[in-house]
Amino acid sequence: MSRDSDDAAVIIKGGRVVTEVGVVDADILVVDGSIESIGSDFSGGPVVDARGAWVLPGVVDPHVHTSVGGFHTMDPLAEDLKQATAAALMGGVTTVAAYVNRGPEMGLIDTVKYQIQFGNEHSAVDFAINALCLPGDPLTEVVDAGVGLGVTTYKAFLGYYVRGVMLEDDELVELMVAVASHNALLLVHPENGRATKYYHDIEYARDPTDPEGFLRCSPGVLEAEGMFRAAALAELTGCDLLFVHLSAAETVRVLSRLKEGGASVRVWSETQPHYLILTEDALLKHGSLAKIGPPLRRREDVAAVWVAVEAGHVDLLSSDHSPRTKAMKQAAPTIFDAPYGGITSSEALLPLAYALGIETGRFDIGRLAELTATNAAKAYGLYPRKGAIRVGADADLVIVPIEGEPREIGPQTLHGRSDYSIYTGLTSRGFPKYVVRRGCLAVSEGEVLDNPNGRYLARGVKP
């Protein structure tokens, strides 16, 4: 097939294209930012040479925390949406779903409107918004108004009672009813915040500097309890769920039951690379730098989460990007008082997934595309525009050399504001050579070629 010269046309030539039905040796014709055809013998327009490389769908990272107008809901963050997405783009991320963080006088809907305006002006990638619902929010009103703005994903914390963000069960049920009424999706941080507070108070009084005491506050069985409780309430309300950051062996057992026909509602699940690599030993070694929620767990938990990934019960990988500097993490006097987050970054998501799966042989390149792009796009209401290489989709593409040189994952190779990494010594061959964003070559061999032009992705509800 050939095509006459067209100034709006781009050809991705000679790559191993990872589609939903398999890997094909093909060229991709892009016209006006969308994929027009997958085939061969295209002509006209600039060419991106993808010989010797995988051509993957642009990464969809649906779990990104950034500062909004300098504000943050809980702990300080080092990046806003502009800064976070500029770095993420370098790692092959072309779409994010960002949580909105508000200051003490900011309502959720006003914050959503601010983030949409800010992102349309400054985001380097296309973006959707996840609305984080807090105690005291008029939950039904918030969901009704948010859906009108194209927000179809809402989050509930079942943990963090100590930090004042946990929803009680009656609030959770109200939120589920509202979300279900719009056929939207509820994102759930599963835990038992009140039980965690009980152990938190005991351990804090005993020794707030003891990392082992911190680990004892959040046992895996409480994550499993939160998942089971949320699933039971979802059965009552008809609310579809996505459980974030799977981390514990006990939770894997509950998830397996739900996935194997134990739930009448749709249940999605995600985890992050750190729960597939790191154990509690990292916290004992690095202290507050390795403090995340849920905490890093035992080796048997890492093995169990891998079982869930390999069984297909984990649908997607995300970053839980929560950028912080070493100074921010170490400013507090104790491990209990230190902020959470900061371990990984959106930019590192694809390289980490590539190292974990492709380089070890634990999953193939098609599964990599599912875990880092396709399933997230489906769960978050962005598919088929995002998440797959198919005719009619946005031309968001990542070109990764099949025989790439290994590079260390850390602050010396990443572009965010974090100045530390507990992945020191871990390498990946999965760093992008080129990143194509809506048909434009945005990154070439580590160099950003154009200005940010991300767009807000208003989502309609599912029929």
N, C-alpha and C positions, 0 to 999 in steps of 0.2 A: 504494500500500500504506500502511496506517496501523497504528499501534500504540497500545494504551492506555498511560496514564501508568505509568511504572516508575521508582522511585527509582534503580535501578542502570543505567538507560539514558541514553545520551548520543547526540546527533545531530550529525554533522559535515555542515553544510548548504551547498550551493551551490557547491562547489569543482569544479575540473578534476582528477578523480581519476586518478592514474597507476597503472594495473593492469598485470599481466603481459601482457595481450592488447591493450593500447592505452589511450588516454586517453578517459575518459567523463565527461560532465557528470552528476554524480549526488550523492546524499546517502549517508552511511554511518551505519548504525544500529549502535551499540555497546552490548552488554549484558554486564555482569559482566566487563568488561575485554577482551572478544573481539569481533571483527567478526561481527555476526549477519546483516547484509544490506547490499547495495549497490543502491540504487534511488532511490525518490522518495516523497514524501507521508508520511514518517514523522511521528509525533507522540508527545508525551510525553517528559519528561526535559529536561535543559538542552541548549542549542544552542550549538555553536561555529560562528561565521559564517566560512565559507571562500570567500565570493564574491570573484571577482577573484584567486584564488590557486590555485596548484598544491597538490594534496594528495598527498604522497609517502610511501612507507613510511619509518618511522624508520630513521635511518642505523645500519648495523652496522659498527663499526670493530673489525676483528679483530687489530690490531697495535698494542697499547698497553703501554707499559712504566711501571710504577709501583713505588715503594718498598714493601716489605713489612716492617712493624714497624720502620721506620727503616733497614732493611738494603737492600743493593743488591749485585748480583753483580759489577759492574765499576765503573762511575763513579757518583758520588752523583746522586740524583734529587730534584727539588724537591717532588714530590707523591706522596701515597699514593693508593689507589683511591678513597677518599672525596673528596679534593680534585680528582683528575683527572676523575671522573665528574660532579661538580657543575658543572664548567665545560663538559664535553662535552655535557651535556644542553641547555645554552643554544644550542648549535649544531645541535641536531636529532638528536644521537646518542642512541639509546634502548637500544642493546646494544653491549657491548664484549667482546672476548676479551683478557684481560690476561695478560702474562707474569709469572711469579713470580720475584722476585729474592731471593736468600738471603744471609744472613751466613755467615761462615767456618765456623761450627759447626752450620749448619742443613742437614738433609737435604731432598731435593726433596719427598718425600711429606708430611713434617711441615709444610713451607712451604705446600704446596697446601691442607692442612687448615686452617692458620692463615688463609690468604687467603679460603677459603670462609666461615669464621666471621666474619672482619672485614667481608667484602663484604656478607654477609646483614644485618649490623648498620648498615653505613654507606654502601654504594654507592648512588648516585643513579639508576643504571640497572641493568637486568638484565645479568648478566655470566657469561661462560664463562672457562675457564682454559686457557692454553697452557703446557705444561711444558717448560722450557728444560733440556735435558740437557747435562751437563758431563763432561769427562774424569774418570774415577774413579768415576762413578756406576755402581751395579749395574744396567745398562740394562734387561735383561730383567725384573728384579724391579720396577724403577720403572714400566715400562709396564704390567705386570700389575696392580700396585697402583693406578696412576693410572686405568686403565680402570674399576676397581671404584669409583672416586670420581666417575665421569662425565667424566673427562678423555680426550678422543680426538684431541687435537692435540699433537704433540711437535716440538720444534725442535732442529736441529743446526747449529752454526756450522762451516763449512768454512774460514772465515777466522779472524783474530784469534789466530793462534798466539802472537804476542808477548804477548797479554793472558791466555794460559793457559786459553782456553775452547774451542779448536778440537778437534774430534773427529778422531782418526786414522781411516784407511779401515777398519781392522778393527773399531773401535768403531762406525763408521757402519753397517757391514754388520750387526753385532749389533743395533743399534737398528732398522734397517729390518726385519729378520726379526721382531723383537718387535712392531713397529707393524703389519706386514702380518698377523701371526697374529690380530690383533684387528680387521682391516679398518679400522684407524684411518688417520690422515693424518700424514705427516712434513713439517714446514715446514723448508725448507733455505735457509740463507744461503750462496749459492754463491760460492766463491772458492778460491784456493789459498794457504792460510795460510803454508806453508813457503816458497814462492817470494816471497810478500809480505815475509816476515821477511828474506830475503836482501837485497832492495832497501831495506827499512827500515833495516837495519844500515848499509848503504853511505851512504844519504842522511842518516841521523842523525849519523854520524861526520863527514860533510862539512859540514853546517850544519842543525842541528835547528830553526832559526827560519825556514827557507825554505819557504813554502807550495807553491812549484812542486816542490820535492823531495818533499814529502808526497804530492802528486798522482802523482808518478812511481812511488810504491811500490805503487799499486793499479790497474794498467792494466786496461782493460775486457776484454782477452783472458783474464785470470785469472778474472774472473767467468764468462766463457763456458766456460772449462775446468772450473770447479767445477760448472756446470750439466750439462755433458756427462758428467762423471764420476759425479755423483749419479744421473743418468738411467740410465747403464749399470748401476750397482749396483742400481738399482730394478728393472731388467729381470731381474736374477738372483734378487731376493728377492720380487718381486711387490708392492712397496710403492708406494702412491699418494703423490704428491708435490705440494707447493705451494711454488713458488719465490718468495721474498719480495724486495721492492724491486728490480725490474728497472731497470737504469740504463745499460747499455752497448750500442752498436750490434753488437758482436761477439756478445753474449748474445742479442740479438733474432734473429740468424740461427739460433742453435742452437734457441731456443724455437720459431721458425717450423717447423723440421724436426720437432720433437717434436709440435707441435700438428697438423701436417698428416699424421698417420699414422705418425710415426716412433717411437712409444712404445706398448708394449702395456699399460702401466699408466695410470691417470688422472693427468694433469698439469695443475695449476692455476698461474696466475701473477698476481702483483700488482705494482703500482708505487705510488709516492706522488706527490702534486702537485709536490713540489720537483723531481723528475726530469723533469717536463713544463714547468717554468717556468725554473728557474735553471741556470746553467752554472758552470764553474770560475772564471769571472770574479768571482762572488760570494765565493768563498773568497779569491781574491787581493785583493779589496777589504776584506772584513770579517775575515779571519783566522780565529781559532778560533771565532768566533760562527757561521761557516758550515761548520764541520767536522762531517761526518756520515760514516757508513759504509754502503754504498759512497760514495766521494766524489762531489761534483758533477763533472760531466764536460763534454765539449766540446759545441758547438752541434750537431754532426752526431749525437751520441748522443741529445740531446733530440729531434731530428727522427726518429731511428730508433725511439725509444720511442713517439712519437706514431703512427708507422706500425703498431706492434704493437697499440696501443689501437684504432686505426681498423679493423684487420684482425680484431679480436675475439680476438687471442691473449693480450692482457691481460684477465683476467677481472674484476679488482676493484681499486679504489683503497682504500688505508688510510692512516693518518696516520703510523705509526711514532712515535707520541707518546712522547717521552722528555724530560720537562720539566726544564729547567735555567734558572738565572738568569744574567745577564751576569757576575756575580761568579764563579759556578761555572765558567763557560766560560773566563774570562780569568785565573783564578788561577794556572794553570801557566805556566812561563816560556817554553815553546816550543809551536809548533803541533803537534809530535809528541806532546807530553805532555798537551795539553789534552783534555778529555773529548769524546766524540762526542755527536751528537744536539742536540735543542733547537730545531731550525729551525721546525717546524710543530707543530700541536696537533690533538688530536681535535676540538675545538670548531670549528676552521677547515676541517675536511675538506669539509663540504658547501658552504660559501661558495666555497672554492677550486675545487671541482669544477664548481660552477655557473658561475663566472667563466670557467673554462677551456673548458667545453663549450657551455653554453647561450648565453652572451653572445657567443661567437665563432662559433657555428654549427657547431662541429666535431663535436658529437654532439647528439642530441635528448633530450627529457625522459625518454623511456623508457629510453634507454641510461644516463642519469644514475642512474635508479633501480637498474638492473642493477649499475652500477659501485660504487655507494655502499651498497647494501643486499642485493639479491636474491642475487647471486652469492656474496657473502661468507657469507650465511646457508646457502646450499647447500654451499659448500666446507667450512665449519666445523661442519656437522651440526646447524644450527639451523632449517633450513627444513622444513616450511612454517609453523611457529609464528612465525618471524621473517622479515623481509626482503621481504614482499610484502603488498599490500592484497588480501585474499581472504577469503571467508567461512571462519570458524573460526580465523583467525590472531589473534594478539594485536593489540589495537588500539594499535599504535605508529605514530604519524602525525606528519608534519611539514608545516606549512602555510606556504608561501612565496609572497608576493605576486608575481604575474606581472610587474607593473610596479613592482617594489620600488625604493626609493631606494638609490643606490650608497653603500656604507660602506667605509672603509679597513680592511684586514685588518692588525691589529697589536695591541700591548698595550693601546692605548686603547679598543679595541672588544671584546677578548677578556677572559675571566674567570679564566684560569689564573694561576699564580704566576710565569711567565716575564715578564721586564721588558724584553724587546727583540724586534725582528722585523727580518728582512732582506727582508720583503715590503713595506717602506715604499713607498708610492705606488701599490700594487696595491689595487684596489677590487673589490667584488662586490655584486650585487643579490640574492644568494641567501641572505641571512640570514633565519632563520625568524621569522614573526610569532607562531605558536603551535606548541607541541610537546605532543602527547598521548602519554602513557606508560601503556600497559595500560588505556586508556579514561579516564584522568584527565587533565584539563588541567594539565600540569605547568609550562609556561612560557607566559606571555602578554605579548607586546610587551616582552620583555627583563626580565620580572619572574618569579622563581620563586614558584609559588603553593602548593606543598605540601612536605612533608618527604621526604627520600630514602626510597625503599622498593624498591630494587633487589633482585632475587632471583638466586641462583645457578642457572645453567642446566646441570644435569647432563645429559650427552649419552650416548645409547646408541650402540653401534657400528652401522655399516651392515650390512644382511643380506648 
